[in-house]
């Protein structure tokens, strides 16, 4: 399943494609998958393993910051359909960008080998994010944030 963000513009002015081929609404796991930036996490994990294997964990904070910046850009690029990437598109997916970036932070806290973090609390945060992200994201989107 790919990323598809339904924007206010799409609802207000549906095209033939949205009228003729309606997508079924996302279920809980569909919403969660959209909030977990899997390509970004996979890329980060691959690079992290290379740096750890080379014994260069001192450079990982820079890699982490780069991926923290890349995450919103990747989400914006993935969710962009045929329209140009502009501020209107970014405003329409701001909740998804925030939730995806938060998802990246939580997943890397749990999975990283260079960050010293209590694995018990990391697991608690991961479970809380997994359970709460769809509800929080939906609530934020419905409030127009």
N, C-alpha and C positions, 0 to 999 in steps of 0.2 A: 504494500500500500504506500503510495506516495503522499507527499505533503499537499494538502489543499486547504487553503484558508478561504472561507466565505466572508467576503467583505461587505460592508454596508452598500457600496456601489453596486455589487453584484445582486444584492437583494432588491434594491430600489429600481434597477434597470436590468432585468434579466435578459440574456441573449438567447438566441435559438438553442444553443448548446445546453444552457442551463434549464431551458423549458423542456426540450425534447429528451434529454438524458439526465434526469435528476439523480444525483448521488444519494445513496442511503445515508441517513445521519450517522455520525460516528458513535460507536458504543464507547464504553469506559476505556477499553484498551486502545482503541483507535485514537482517542484524545490523548492518552498517556504517551503513546508512541510519537505523536507530534511534538510533545514537550521534551522528549529525551533526544538530544541531537546525536544520534548514533554515529553518523559519519565523522563528526568532530571528535567524539570520544574515542573512536577507533583510531583515528589519525594521531591523536594525542598519546594514546597508549602505545602505539607503535614507536613513536619518537622517544617517549619516556624509556621504553625498554632498550632502545639503542644507546641512550645516554647513560643509563644505569649499567649496561654491559660494558661501556667504555670507561666506567668509573668517573664520569663527569657530572655528577648530580648537582654540583654547584651552579651549573648553568640552567637547571630546570626551572627556577623562578621566571627566567626570561621566556622560556618555552611556554610556561603556564600562562603568562600575561599575553603572549601572542595568540594563544588559543582562546583566551578570554575575549580578545578583540575579534577574532575570527568567528566565534560562535554567532553573534548577532548578524554578521555579514552573510554567513552561510545560511542561516535561517531565512534571511531576506531573499537571498538568491534562489533557494530551494522553493520558497513559496511563491515567488514571482512567476506568473503565467506568461501570457503574451504581452502584457502591458510593460512599459518601461519602469525600471526601478526608480521611484521618485519618493518624495516626502509623503504623498498621499498613501502610497502603498505601505511605507514604513509605519505611518500612524495607524493604519488598519490592522497591522499585525503586532503592535507594540506589546500586547499582553503575551503573545506567543514568544516574542523575542526575550522578554524578561523571564518568562518561565523556562525557556530553553537555556538561557544563561545560568539561571539558578540550578537547573538540572545538571549542567556541565560542572558547576562548582561542587555540587553534592556528590556526583558520581566520581569525580577525581579525588575528592577527600577520601572516599571509601576505597578506591582502587589503586591510588598512587603508592609507589614504593619509596619515594623520596620524601614524602610529607609524613612527619611524625604526628599521628593522630590516633586516638583511641579507637580501635576497630569496633568496639561495642557501640560507642556513640555514633560512629559513621554509619553503622547498620541501622541504628534507630532513625537517623536523619534520612537515610535512603528509603526506609519503609514509610516514614511520614510523608516524604515527597511523593512516593509512588501512590499512596492512598489519597493524599490531599491535592495533588497538582490539578487533576481534571476539575474537581469541584471549585478550587480557588480560581483557576483560570477562567472557568465558565462564569463564575460570579463577577470577576473583574470585567470580563467582556460585556456582560449584561448591564453593568453599571456604566458602561461607556468609557472606562479608563483605558 
